[in-house]
Amino acid sequence: MVNLRRFTLSAGKEGPMAKCAHCGKTTTFGRNRPWSKKATQRIYRPNLQTVTVIEDGHQVQKVLCAKCIRTLVKTA
């Protein structure tokens, strides 16, 4: 069994802010399944970026996933 807590705490952007402020996408867990069928656990992390967004005339820094950043650019 792999200690998954070690991986989530070592990354710089993981921890309490590992969540998209717009869609709520967070870290999910799964398994690697190679040809040998030996399943090992792995972590799927969202591509989170710190972005400055203008809300109500004020600049606000938010943590957004790449998909939400693309959506905001398209609709703006």
Secondary structure by P-SEA (a helix, b strand, c coil): cccaaaaaaaccccccccccccccccbbbbbbbccccbbbbbbbbcbbbbbbbbcccbbbbbbbcaaaaaaaaaac
